[in-house]
Amino acid sequence: MSYTPPTSHAPPPQAWELPFSREDPNMSVSLPGVVDTIKLLPLARRVGSYVYKEHRAGRTPIFDLNGITLSPPLPRSNAGVPLGGIGGGAIGRGFRGEFRRWSITPGRYRHSVIAGNTFSVRVGGKAVVLSMEAANDIPRSMKTWTWGSSPDIDLAARSTYHALFPRSWTVYSDPTNSNSRIEITSKQVSPFIPDNYTDSSLPTAVFEFTIVNSGDKDEDVSLMFTFENNDGGDEKDEAEHLRNNSSTAPRRHASTFDASGGNGSVVESAGISMRHTRRRKIAFEKGEDERMSTPVKEPFCSCTGPLKPPATYEEKTTFAMAVPGQEDGVDVSASVGFDPTNAVACEQLWTAFANDGRLGELNGDVKSTVGEQASALCQKTTVKANSSVTLKFSLSWDSPLAIFGCGDGLPRRHSIFFPNPASSQSSATAPALATIALTKYMSWESEIDAWQGPVLTSPAVPSWFKNQLFNELYYLTDGGCVWVDSTQARKNDRGAGEGDAVKMDRNSGSVGDVDILAVCVAAMAKMEEINKASQTAQGDSAVIGEFLYLEGHEYIMYNTSDVHFYASFALAKLFPQIQLSVLRDFGLSVFQEDIEERKLLGEGERALRKVNGALVHDLGSPSEYPILKVNAYNFQDVSRWKDLPSKFVLMIVREVKDESVDKTAFLKAVWPAMQSCMDRAATLWDSDNTGMIKNEGFPDQTYDVWIADGVSAYTGGLWVAALFGMSKIAARMEDMERSLSYLDKAKRAKAIYNETLWNGEYYNYSEKGRYNSGSIMADQLCGQWWTRICGLENVCDEDVKAKSSLRKIHEYNVVRWKELCGGVLNGAVNGMKPDGTVDSSCLQSMEVWTGTTYGLASEFLCEASAIKGDSEEEKKERAWLWNAGFETARGVKEAGWEQYGFGFATPEAWDRNGAYRSLGYMRPLSIWSMVYDMDLSEEWF
């Protein structure tokens, strides 16, 4: 079936739809019961002490917990599609139009609605803010504006939001409630283009407003975009700035720009740029830490000064707003640098817009002020009867250096296409980004349509899945992502250094003396060149750079390997070169050592931070020195975790499964690390040389409070799969002796796994009975799942065992769990007992983990695909597995997104009542495992 994209402004029918009138559920944080709370008091004391010390040192702790109750942030429910590409910082929006989530600064999430960031419309002489902010949430300075929440407007009654990442649509019918026949569709577009390694890094977005007049008279319509010069920093940020800066507030200024000059390849634009400078404290002194061994990689470049940084550093961000220049029938006006905290200034702005539908002249004047500042762009046009007009705005933000707690920074991926951040010409980057967005967004949409079309028209997948699959990708934009150029990349002339900066001419298209159009042309040429080189880079950071993303909005650690194992399906499918780069970084980390001895939070014991030969748990914290200072996680001793080496191996096996694509350089780079971490694991945890490793009676895997002892279904299954994978890769590396050795271990481990854990219906949670060994674990077939994904020999010694286990899991962890949740489909609970009650041995066994629920759903589909016969019995079995898989996954959508309000912030977990843990999490990207090898054109029923 061919895919026909929707009309230019209409939302596709497959998009997730929310009316503005939808009630917001009350979100709550998951808390232990009274008995468990008493048991956990020593842990709470350790965590509280750690959090307090980190905050006092000016660092963000790895758990975003605050106050005496150690509570995480409690943001609004029902977020929307975020703005921006990958790695340049993100701005999150709500489905009712508010700008509400900020992650521009590495590792810092701020949930705050900035009321001055909004669109407003004037139709028929009546103006309204296209926002539903409640009266008590509107700043006093903006009370004179007419808001959509006003009873005489009631925008909620006539407005609907539609989301299909990376785009969204908001449809407003008669937005000013003036009995007009005007309907406005606002479309938001960000540059998230699979397998594109340049455009997809741009921190920018376009807002396209299609105004349809179905009435019999012409209507004057104006649209105003206001935006504050604010990076989302909170009061603590401001206080830090005031302590370290002689001025009374962060330095800010705004100026207009005019990117015109007739270049045929770039859209002419006009707009406003606003620069913001904040001073921050150095939170981690590199010089005091000599415990790290000589790194395998060269250290990151110091882009902010000498090796030993000063006590503070400056963090600079520039915002730009732009509109197409000189469009027929469109009047463009602006207000530059008004103070959103000043009631008089705000009233004057609104009065001008409401009375005339236009602001002051866009004449290039520069206004500098001290204090809060915002700007406004306005477009006015006449929409004739029975016709339509399209108006466009773009927004960009340029924080060229990702600066970490050590005070050192790296150029973000997008900045290498533009003049060096240290040069005076860098002032053109944000305006150029906004101009490029207006130039290229329609081609971005064509590529998005071509990518999404096969899924949206597929007969193989249900309709609800079609938007959920794409919407979960929000996390690759809004997951605290940082995509940077590395030292090696700059040495290979991949960066835009001072010597190769674009020559600028003085003309009317400028910010100061810099020609924005020339910057755009040069940047687009460089983007094309670098994207071409990236396609065959095999993950080489000299070309791809370094990609970092947080485990969660509340878990401030980069590239957490045990969780990325699930999430990696999205990168492997859509940005495979980034995935290879991440795996190379994991491989290099194996040989790092950090002899810092830390007190661990879990039980209070002490352990070394990083052991040579062990796979890394994470690539560090933005508060320190990521990639070089690894393993920020300090809850358990991760050098003793049993799942990490297996997961590393299996991800590599998946990436090289297609032998028709040359990945020799990649394999050579990671093969030594694969051997090192797997051989270390065998030496330590297979002491009797049976082939099978054993858990040690503490939480030594990704379920880090759920204890397994002896052979276990989860880590044991992964180990068997990884040994088969090692045998396969050794053969690829033409090391047949090792290949046969790993194969022998795999077969012996497989026999032990099945003999020890199989109980006739499913695999027991673990070998020993001290910790509910007979529990039905939802994720028990993780290793079997990956053998299907990687094309390896099965972990289960009989196919019937996998199918029997899946039936048991579905009956207990999905269907029985649904009954316990009041009949609401709720995903898969982690642990159930054979008597039909929830395994209450720990907090995690009682939770639904959203990412493992998607992974379980994928395992259902993998087992269905493995049935190749056409007998009636085989067809029936295949259909049951297929339906059970999608039913399991649907629980995340129906409970999490529809009932609990977790849209665009899918948490790690929730309990029976929908109370969440770690809102906004990496693992749910595993939904992409469900289509990783799927033939979407196949008719299943």
Salt bridges, closest charged atoms under 4 A:
GLU17 OE1 - HIS162 ND1 3.90
ASP24 OD2 - ARG96 NH1 2.99
GLU54 OE1 - ARG59 NE 2.94
GLU98 OE2 - ARG76 NH1 3.58
GLU98 OE2 - ARG100 NH1 3.45
GLU133 OE1 - ARG76 NH2 2.85
ASP137 OD2 - ARG76 NH2 3.85
ASP199 OD2 - LYS440 NZ 2.68
GLU208 OE1 - LYS187 NZ 3.36
ASP231 OD1 - ARG278 NH2 2.57
ASP234 OD2 - ARG110 NE 2.96
ASP237 OD1 - ARG108 NH2 2.09
ASP237 OD1 - ARG280 NH1 3.06
GLU238 OE2 - ARG252 NH2 3.81
GLU238 OE2 - ARG278 NH1 3.00
GLU240 OE1 - ARG243 NH2 2.40
ASP289 OD1 - ARG291 NE 3.04
ASP289 OD2 - LYS629 NZ 2.42
GLU298 OE1 - LYS491 NZ 2.67
GLU314 OE2 - ARG251 NH2 2.36
GLU314 OE2 - ARG279 NH2 3.08
GLU314 OE1 - LYS316 NZ 3.96
GLU315 OE1 - ARG280 NE 2.74
ASP331 OD2 - ARG358 NE 2.85
GLU361 OE2 - ARG358 NH2 3.51
GLU372 OE2 - ARG252 NH2 3.57
ASP398 OD1 - HIS414 NE2 2.86
ASP408 OD2 - LYS286 NZ 2.73
GLU445 OE1 - ARG167 NH1 2.74
GLU445 OE2 - LYS187 NZ 2.89
ASP449 OD1 - ARG167 NH2 2.82
ASP478 OD2 - ARG101 NH2 2.51
ASP500 OD2 - LYS526 NZ 3.66
ASP513 OD2 - ARG506 NH2 3.19
GLU529 OE2 - ARG494 NH1 3.95
GLU546 OE2 - LYS297 NZ 2.35
ASP562 OD1 - HIS617 NE2 3.47
ASP585 OD1 - LYS297 NZ 3.05
ASP594 OD2 - LYS629 NZ 2.66
GLU596 OE1 - ARG609 NH1 3.28
GLU596 OE1 - LYS629 NZ 3.11
GLU597 OE1 - ARG606 NE 3.14
ASP618 OD2 - HIS617 ND1 2.72
GLU624 OE1 - ARG609 NH2 2.59
ASP643 OD2 - LYS647 NZ 2.82
GLU655 OE2 - ARG654 NH2 2.65
GLU659 OE2 - ARG732 NH1 3.74
ASP679 OD2 - ARG738 NH1 3.83
ASP688 OD2 - LYS694 NZ 3.74
GLU696 OE1 - ARG640 NE 3.38
GLU696 OE1 - LYS642 NZ 2.80
ASP700 OD2 - LYS642 NZ 2.68
ASP735 OD2 - ARG738 NE 3.27
ASP744 OD2 - ARG748 NE 3.08
GLU761 OE2 - LYS808 NZ 3.25
GLU793 OE1 - LYS747 NZ 3.25
GLU793 OE2 - LYS750 NZ 3.02
ASP797 OD1 - LYS801 NZ 2.79
ASP799 OD1 - ARG788 NH2 3.50
GLU819 OE1 - ARG816 NH1 3.21
GLU847 OE1 - ARG917 NH2 2.63
GLU863 OE1 - ARG788 NH2 2.90
GLU863 OE1 - LYS803 NZ 3.99
ASP870 OD1 - ARG878 NH2 3.93
GLU877 OE1 - ARG807 NH2 3.04
GLU887 OE1 - HIS810 NE2 2.58
GLU894 OE2 - ARG890 NE 2.68
GLU898 OE1 - ARG22 NH1 3.48
GLU908 OE1 - ARG917 NH1 2.74
GLU908 OE2 - ARG923 NH2 3.52
ASP933 OD2 - LYS657 NZ 3.22
